[in-house]
Amino acid sequence: YEVHNSEGFFMEAELLKNLTHLADFCRRPDVTLEELRSWYRALSNGLQRCEGFQSDFNCSAASSFHMPLLRLLSSCMNWDLLQDASLAAEWQEIIPLDVAVNALCHAVRALRFEAEIQTGW
């Protein structure tokens, strides 16, 4: 990952770059959900406590606090474990449905905002 001086979120980029080994650990093929449960739960709980996470989907001031945490969670997410239907009940306990839905709303908002910037809208 190459950091540019013009990067708007330099500290966040540096943090994610330095946590690459953690993300790799979480995504390794032999990992179990049991090993990752407390880490994912801590990130989920942190998101729930962030001001504006539950409601402010179009407020950049509020999202500046939870978007880095949301990006960290997505970079550490083991998508193979998430797709395992036999673990669905455990996932619902770790990341409650309202947290997952709010995370998707924020992700869509961020993608829409990026598209607006790209098109000059």
N, C-alpha and C positions, 0 to 999 in steps of 0.2 A: 504494500500500500504506500503510495507516494503522497506526501502532504504538500500542498501548495500554500504559499503565503496568503493567497486570496480566499482560502477556504473559510467559510463563514462560521463553521463550528469546529475550530481547531482543537479545543480542549476535548470535546467529545470524540473527535477522530483519533486523537492521541490515546485516550482512554481505551477505545475499542481496539486500536492497534496493539496496545500493550496487554490486552486481555485475549489476544488471539489464541494463546495456549489453553486458556480456560474454555473457549468456544470449541476448540479441537477436542478437548477432553470430553465435553458434553456430547459431541457428535460422533465419537468413535463407535465402530460397529459392535463392540462387545459390551457397551454400557447398558445398565438396566435403569428402569424408571425409579427403582428403589434408591439407587445411588444419587439420582438427580432430584429426587422429590423435595428435599429441604431447600435446595438452591432455587428451583422453580417456584416453590411456595413463597420464599422470601421476596423474589422479584414480583410475584403477583400481589403480595401484601403491600409491597412498596408502591406499586402502581395504584392500588385502591386508596392509599393514603395521600397520593399527590393531589394537590388542589386543582380542581378543574377536570380531572380525569373522567369523572362520572358524567359530566355534562357539557363542558366547553369545547365543542368540536370545531369551532371556527375562531377560537381565540388564541392568537399566537403567543400572547403573554403567558397564558396558563400552560400551553403545550410545551413551552421551553423547559419546563421542569420535568414533565413525564416522558417526552419523546426520547431523550437519551436512554432512559430506563427501558422503554419499549424496544428501542433498537438493540440494547444489550440482550434483552430476553430473546428477541428474534434471532440474533447472531448465535446464541447459545442453544437454541431449540434443536432438539433431536427430532427431525421430521419423520424418521422411520418409526420411532416410538409413538409419535403422535398419530400416525396412521394405523397403528395396531388396534383393531376394534376391541380386542379382549381387554385393553387397558382404559376403555372409555370412562368407566366409573371412577377409576383412580384419577384420571385427568380432570374430571369434573370437580373432584375434591381439591386438587392442587390449584387449578385455575378455574374459579367459578364462572359460570356462563356469562354473568354480567361483565366480568373483567374481559373475557374473550370478545364479547360483542363490542364493548367500548374500545378495545384495542383495534378491532377491525375498522370501526368508525374513524379513529384517529389515523390509521394507515391510509384509508381512502381519502381523507381530507388532505393528508400530506402529498399523496400522489396527484390529487386534483390541483393542489397549489403548485406543485412542480410543473404540471402540464400547462397551467396558466402562465407561468414564468416563461416556459419554453416557447409558447405561441405568442407571447407579448400581449396577452389579454388583460 
